[in-house]
């Protein structure tokens, strides 16, 4: 069984949301339901750590994904100084 709720919006937000709904081919209420469901799903997908060991394991996994070594500070400094002299960057 469906229930109705009342949502108080200022005029600017209402028009902004209504336009977004129109672009997606949805009514305002369908668009708001979809937005709420998407937000709930994003929070559900968000990874949470229960303790320091899980956090450490996460960062260890990230470290294993790195295939290159971070350039030394002297290399960074050399690139910065060259960029200052030439007025541009290597990127």
DSSP file (Angstrom, degrees, kcal/mol; ACC not computed):
  #  RESIDUE AA STRUCTURE BP1 BP2  ACC     N-H-->O    O-->H-N    N-H-->O    O-->H-N    TCO  KAPPA ALPHA  PHI   PSI    X-CA   Y-CA   Z-CA
    1    1 A X              0   0    0      0, 0.0     2,-0.2     0, 0.0     0, 0.0   0.000 360.0 360.0 360.0 133.9    0.0    0.0    0.0
    2    2 A X        -     0   0    0      1,-0.0     2,-0.3     0, 0.0     0, 0.0  -0.519 360.0-158.7 -83.3 149.1    1.4    3.4   -0.9
    3    3 A X        -     0   0    0     -2,-0.2     2,-0.4     2,-0.0    -1,-0.0  -0.936  10.6-133.8-123.9 150.1    1.6    6.3    1.5
    4    4 A X        -     0   0    0     -2,-0.3     2,-0.3     2,-0.0     0, 0.0  -0.830  20.3-173.8-102.3 142.7    1.9   10.0    0.8
    5    5 A X        -     0   0    0     -2,-0.4     2,-0.5     2,-0.0    -2,-0.0  -0.929  20.5-129.0-127.9 158.6    4.4   12.2    2.5
    6    6 A X        -     0   0    0     -2,-0.3     2,-0.5     2,-0.0    -2,-0.0  -0.926  19.5-167.0-109.0 130.8    4.7   16.0    2.4
    7    7 A X        -     0   0    0     -2,-0.5     2,-0.6     2,-0.0    -2,-0.0  -0.974  13.3-142.9-118.5 125.9    8.1   17.4    1.6
    8    8 A X        +     0   0    0     -2,-0.5     2,-0.3     0, 0.0    -2,-0.0  -0.792  29.1 168.8 -92.2 121.9    8.7   21.1    2.2
    9    9 A X        -     0   0    0     -2,-0.6     2,-0.1     4,-0.0    -2,-0.0  -0.957  35.0-117.4-129.3 147.0   11.0   22.7   -0.5
   10   10 A X     >  -     0   0    0     -2,-0.3     4,-2.5     1,-0.1     5,-0.2  -0.477  38.7-105.8 -76.4 162.2   11.8   26.2   -1.3
   11   11 A X  H  > S+     0   0    0      1,-0.2     4,-2.3     2,-0.2     5,-0.2   0.867 118.0  53.2 -58.9 -40.8   10.8   27.3   -4.8
   12   12 A X  H  > S+     0   0    0      1,-0.2     4,-2.3     2,-0.2    -1,-0.2   0.932 111.7  44.6 -63.2 -46.8   14.3   27.3   -6.2
   13   13 A X  H  > S+     0   0    0      1,-0.2     4,-3.1     2,-0.2     5,-0.3   0.917 111.2  54.4 -62.9 -43.1   15.0   23.7   -5.1
   14   14 A X  H  X S+     0   0    0     -4,-2.5     4,-2.6     1,-0.2    -2,-0.2   0.915 111.6  44.0 -58.1 -44.4   11.5   22.6   -6.3
   15   15 A X  H  X S+     0   0    0     -4,-2.3     4,-2.4     2,-0.2    -1,-0.2   0.892 113.2  51.5 -68.7 -38.7   12.2   23.9   -9.8
   16   16 A X  H  X S+     0   0    0     -4,-2.3     4,-2.0    -5,-0.2    -2,-0.2   0.938 114.8  42.7 -61.3 -47.3   15.7   22.5   -9.9
   17   17 A X  H  X S+     0   0    0     -4,-3.1     4,-2.5     2,-0.2    -2,-0.2   0.898 112.6  53.2 -66.4 -41.3   14.4   19.1   -8.9
   18   18 A X  H  X S+     0   0    0     -4,-2.6     4,-2.5    -5,-0.3    -1,-0.2   0.903 109.5  48.8 -62.3 -41.2   11.5   19.3  -11.3
   19   19 A X  H  X S+     0   0    0     -4,-2.4     4,-2.3     2,-0.2    -1,-0.2   0.908 110.9  50.0 -65.5 -41.7   13.8   20.1  -14.2
   20   20 A X  H  X S+     0   0    0     -4,-2.0     4,-1.3     1,-0.2    -2,-0.2   0.908 111.6  49.1 -62.3 -41.2   16.1   17.2  -13.3
   21   21 A X  H  <>S+     0   0    0     -4,-2.5     5,-2.9     1,-0.2     4,-0.4   0.915 109.5  51.8 -63.8 -43.6   13.1   14.9  -13.2
   22   22 A X  H ><5S+     0   0    0     -4,-2.5     3,-1.4     1,-0.2    -2,-0.2   0.909 105.9  54.5 -59.9 -42.8   11.8   16.1  -16.5
   23   23 A X  H 3<5S+     0   0    0     -4,-2.3    -1,-0.2     1,-0.3    -2,-0.2   0.823 111.6  45.2 -61.1 -30.8   15.3   15.5  -18.1
   24   24 A X  T 3<5S-     0   0    0     -4,-1.3    -1,-0.3    -3,-0.3    -2,-0.2   0.416 116.7-114.4 -92.4   1.3   15.1   11.9  -16.9
   25   25 A X  T < 5S+     0   0    0     -3,-1.4     2,-0.3    -4,-0.4    -3,-0.2   0.804  75.1 124.2  73.0  28.8   11.5   11.5  -18.0
   26   26 A X      < -     0   0    0     -5,-2.9    -1,-0.3    -6,-0.1    -2,-0.1  -0.816  64.8-110.8-119.3 157.7   10.2   11.1  -14.5
   27   27 A X     >  -     0   0    0     -2,-0.3     4,-2.6     1,-0.1     5,-0.2  -0.412  40.0-107.1 -73.1 164.1    7.6   12.8  -12.3
   28   28 A X  H  > S+     0   0    0      1,-0.2     4,-2.4     2,-0.2     5,-0.2   0.920 121.2  48.8 -60.9 -43.0    9.0   14.8   -9.5
   29   29 A X  H  > S+     0   0    0      2,-0.2     4,-2.3     1,-0.2    -1,-0.2   0.904 112.1  48.0 -66.1 -39.6    7.8   12.2   -6.9
   30   30 A X  H  > S+     0   0    0      2,-0.2     4,-2.5     1,-0.2    -1,-0.2   0.896 112.0  50.7 -65.5 -39.0    9.3    9.3   -8.9
   31   31 A X  H  X S+     0   0    0     -4,-2.6     4,-2.6     2,-0.2    -2,-0.2   0.907 110.7  48.3 -64.9 -41.3   12.6   11.3   -9.3
   32   32 A X  H  X S+     0   0    0     -4,-2.4     4,-2.3     2,-0.2    -2,-0.2   0.893 111.5  49.9 -67.4 -38.9   12.7   12.0   -5.5
   33   33 A X  H  X S+     0   0    0     -4,-2.3     4,-2.6     2,-0.2    -2,-0.2   0.938 112.1  48.5 -61.5 -45.2   12.0    8.3   -4.7
   34   34 A X  H  X S+     0   0    0     -4,-2.5     4,-2.6     1,-0.2    -2,-0.2   0.916 111.0  50.0 -60.6 -44.3   14.8    7.3   -7.1
   35   35 A X  H  X S+     0   0    0     -4,-2.6     4,-2.0     1,-0.2    -1,-0.2   0.900 111.5  48.8 -62.2 -40.9   17.2    9.8   -5.6
   36   36 A X  H  X S+     0   0    0     -4,-2.3     4,-2.2     2,-0.2    -2,-0.2   0.923 112.1  47.8 -65.7 -44.0   16.4    8.5   -2.1
   37   37 A X  H  X S+     0   0    0     -4,-2.6     4,-2.5     1,-0.2    -2,-0.2   0.913 110.9  51.4 -63.6 -42.9   16.9    4.9   -3.1
   38   38 A X  H  X S+     0   0    0     -4,-2.6     4,-2.4     1,-0.2    -1,-0.2   0.892 109.4  50.9 -61.2 -39.5   20.2    5.7   -4.8
   39   39 A X  H  X S+     0   0    0     -4,-2.0     4,-2.1     2,-0.2    -1,-0.2   0.923 109.9  49.1 -65.1 -43.1   21.4    7.4   -1.7
   40   40 A X  H  X S+     0   0    0     -4,-2.2     4,-2.0     1,-0.2    -2,-0.2   0.921 111.7  49.6 -61.3 -43.6   20.5    4.5    0.5
   41   41 A X  H  X S+     0   0    0     -4,-2.5     4,-2.1     1,-0.2    -2,-0.2   0.893 108.5  52.7 -63.8 -40.3   22.3    2.1   -1.9
   42   42 A X  H  X S+     0   0    0     -4,-2.4     4,-1.0     1,-0.2    -1,-0.2   0.903 110.2  48.0 -62.4 -40.2   25.5    4.3   -1.9
   43   43 A X  H  < S+     0   0    0     -4,-2.1     3,-0.2     1,-0.2    -1,-0.2   0.878 110.1  52.5 -67.2 -36.0   25.6    4.2    1.9
   44   44 A X  H  < S+     0   0    0     -4,-2.0    -1,-0.2     1,-0.2    -2,-0.2   0.868 109.7  49.0 -66.5 -35.8   25.1    0.5    1.9
   45   45 A X  H  < S+     0   0    0     -4,-2.1    -1,-0.2    -5,-0.1    -2,-0.2   0.694  85.9 109.6 -76.0 -19.0   28.0    0.1   -0.5
   46   46 A X  S  < S-     0   0    0     -4,-1.0     2,-0.4    -3,-0.2    -3,-0.0  -0.378  72.8-126.7 -63.3 127.8   30.3    2.3    1.6
   47   47 A X        -     0   0    0     -2,-0.1     2,-0.4     2,-0.0    -1,-0.1  -0.625  27.1-169.4 -82.0 128.6   32.9    0.2    3.2
   48   48 A X        -     0   0    0     -2,-0.4     2,-0.4     0, 0.0     0, 0.0  -0.923  13.7-138.2-118.7 145.5   33.2    0.5    6.9
   49   49 A X        -     0   0    0     -2,-0.4     3,-0.1     1,-0.1    -2,-0.0  -0.849   6.7-163.5-104.9 135.0   36.0   -0.8    9.1
   50   50 A X  S    S+     0   0    0     -2,-0.4     2,-0.3     1,-0.1    -1,-0.1   0.716  71.7   1.7 -89.7 -22.3   35.2   -2.4   12.4
   51   51 A X  S  > S-     0   0    0      1,-0.1     4,-1.7     0, 0.0     3,-0.3  -0.950  79.4 -92.1-156.2 175.0   38.7   -2.3   13.9
   52   52 A X  H  > S+     0   0    0     -2,-0.3     4,-2.6     1,-0.2     5,-0.2   0.805 118.4  60.0 -64.5 -30.8   42.3   -1.2   13.3
   53   53 A X  H  > S+     0   0    0      2,-0.2     4,-2.3     1,-0.2    -1,-0.2   0.902 104.8  48.2 -66.7 -40.2   43.2   -4.5   11.8
   54   54 A X  H  > S+     0   0    0     -3,-0.3     4,-2.2     2,-0.2    -1,-0.2   0.897 112.2  49.9 -64.5 -39.5   40.7   -4.2    9.0
   55   55 A X  H  X S+     0   0    0     -4,-1.7     4,-2.2     2,-0.2    -2,-0.2   0.927 110.9  48.6 -64.5 -44.4   41.9   -0.7    8.3
   56   56 A X  H  X S+     0   0    0     -4,-2.6     4,-2.2     1,-0.2    -2,-0.2   0.894 110.8  51.2 -62.5 -39.9   45.5   -1.9    8.2
   57   57 A X  H  X S+     0   0    0     -4,-2.3     4,-2.2     2,-0.2    -1,-0.2   0.894 108.0  53.1 -64.7 -39.2   44.5   -4.7    5.8
   58   58 A X  H  X S+     0   0    0     -4,-2.2     4,-2.0     1,-0.2    -2,-0.2   0.946 111.6  44.3 -60.0 -49.1   42.7   -2.2    3.6
   59   59 A X  H  X S+     0   0    0     -4,-2.2     4,-2.4     1,-0.2    -1,-0.2   0.847 110.3  55.2 -67.4 -33.4   45.8    0.0    3.3
   60   60 A X  H  X S+     0   0    0     -4,-2.2     4,-1.9     2,-0.2    -1,-0.2   0.911 107.9  50.1 -63.8 -40.7   48.1   -3.0    2.8
   61   61 A X  H  X S+     0   0    0     -4,-2.2     4,-1.0     2,-0.2    -2,-0.2   0.894 109.4  51.0 -62.9 -40.0   45.9   -4.0   -0.2
   62   62 A X  H >X S+     0   0    0     -4,-2.0     4,-0.7     1,-0.2     3,-0.6   0.915 107.8  52.7 -62.5 -42.6   46.1   -0.5   -1.6
   63   63 A X  H >< S+     0   0    0     -4,-2.4     3,-0.9     1,-0.2    -1,-0.2   0.872 104.7  55.8 -61.3 -37.1   49.9   -0.7   -1.3
   64   64 A X  H 3< S+     0   0    0     -4,-1.9    -1,-0.2     1,-0.2    -2,-0.2   0.769 101.3  59.0 -67.6 -24.1   50.0   -3.9   -3.2
   65   65 A X  H << S+     0   0    0     -4,-1.0     2,-0.3    -3,-0.6    -1,-0.2   0.711  83.4  97.8 -76.3 -20.1   48.1   -2.2   -6.1
   66   66 A X    <<  +     0   0    0     -3,-0.9     3,-0.0    -4,-0.7    -3,-0.0  -0.542  44.8 175.3 -73.0 127.4   50.8    0.4   -6.5
   67   67 A X        +     0   0    0     -2,-0.3     2,-0.3     2,-0.0    -1,-0.2   0.589  60.1  55.7-108.3 -14.8   53.2   -0.6   -9.3
   68   68 A X  S    S-     0   0    0      3,-0.0     2,-0.4     0, 0.0     3,-0.0  -0.794  79.9-117.3-117.3 161.0   55.4    2.4   -9.4
   69   69 A X        -     0   0    0     -2,-0.3     2,-0.1     1,-0.0     3,-0.1  -0.790  34.4-109.2 -96.0 138.2   57.5    4.2   -6.8
   70   70 A X        -     0   0    0     -2,-0.4     3,-0.1     1,-0.1    -1,-0.0  -0.435  42.9-106.7 -61.9 133.0   56.7    7.7   -5.9
   71   71 A X        -     0   0    0     -2,-0.1    -1,-0.1     1,-0.1    -3,-0.0  -0.246  39.6-101.0 -60.0 152.2   59.4   10.1   -7.2
   72   72 A X     >  -     0   0    0      1,-0.1     4,-2.1    -3,-0.1     3,-0.3  -0.246  30.0-108.2 -69.1 162.8   61.8   11.5   -4.7
   73   73 A X  H  > S+     0   0    0      1,-0.2     4,-3.0     2,-0.2     5,-0.2   0.872 120.1  58.4 -60.4 -36.6   61.3   15.0   -3.4
   74   74 A X  H  > S+     0   0    0      1,-0.2     4,-2.2     2,-0.2    -1,-0.2   0.884 106.2  48.7 -63.4 -36.0   64.4   16.1   -5.4
   75   75 A X  H  > S+     0   0    0     -3,-0.3     4,-2.1     2,-0.2    -1,-0.2   0.918 112.0  48.3 -67.8 -43.3   62.7   14.9   -8.6
   76   76 A X  H  X S+     0   0    0     -4,-2.1     4,-2.5     1,-0.2    -2,-0.2   0.935 112.0  50.0 -58.1 -45.8   59.5   16.7   -7.7
   77   77 A X  H  X S+     0   0    0     -4,-3.0     4,-2.9     1,-0.2     5,-0.2   0.895 108.0  53.0 -62.1 -41.3   61.5   19.8   -6.9
   78   78 A X  H  X S+     0   0    0     -4,-2.2     4,-2.3     2,-0.2    -1,-0.2   0.912 110.5  47.2 -60.6 -44.0   63.4   19.6  -10.2
   79   79 A X  H  X S+     0   0    0     -4,-2.1     4,-2.2     2,-0.2    -2,-0.2   0.907 112.8  49.7 -64.9 -42.3   60.1   19.5  -12.2
   80   80 A X  H  X S+     0   0    0     -4,-2.5     4,-2.3     2,-0.2    -2,-0.2   0.937 112.1  47.0 -62.1 -47.3   58.7   22.4  -10.2
   81   81 A X  H  X S+     0   0    0     -4,-2.9     4,-2.5     1,-0.2    -2,-0.2   0.897 111.7  50.4 -64.3 -39.9   61.8   24.5  -10.8
   82   82 A X  H  X S+     0   0    0     -4,-2.3     4,-2.5    -5,-0.2     6,-0.2   0.901 110.3  51.0 -63.4 -39.6   61.8   23.7  -14.5
   83   83 A X  H  X>S+     0   0    0     -4,-2.2     4,-1.8     2,-0.2     5,-1.2   0.899 109.6  49.9 -64.3 -40.7   58.1   24.7  -14.7
   84   84 A X  H  <5S+     0   0    0     -4,-2.3    -2,-0.2     2,-0.2    -1,-0.2   0.929 113.4  46.1 -63.6 -45.0   58.8   28.0  -13.0
   85   85 A X  H  <5S+     0   0    0     -4,-2.5    -2,-0.2     1,-0.2    -1,-0.2   0.897 121.5  36.4 -64.4 -40.5   61.7   28.8  -15.3
   86   86 A X  H  <5S-     0   0    0     -4,-2.5    -1,-0.2     2,-0.2    -2,-0.2   0.576 103.8-124.4 -92.4 -10.4   59.7   27.8  -18.5
   87   87 A X  T  <5S+     0   0    0     -4,-1.8     2,-0.3     1,-0.3    -3,-0.2   0.772  81.7  60.9  74.3  25.0   56.4   29.0  -17.4
   88   88 A X  S   <S-     0   0    0     -5,-1.2    -1,-0.3    -6,-0.2     2,-0.3  -0.896  75.7-109.7-160.4-172.9   54.7   25.7  -17.9
   89   89 A X        -     0   0    0     -2,-0.3    -9,-0.1    -3,-0.1   -10,-0.0  -0.838  23.6-118.2-129.1 168.8   54.7   22.1  -16.8
   90   90 A X              0   0    0     -2,-0.3    -1,-0.0     1,-0.2   -11,-0.0   0.514 360.0 360.0 -81.3  -6.3   55.6   18.7  -18.3
   91   91 A X              0   0    0      0, 0.0    -1,-0.2     0, 0.0     0, 0.0   0.452 360.0 360.0 -95.6 360.0   52.0   17.5  -18.1
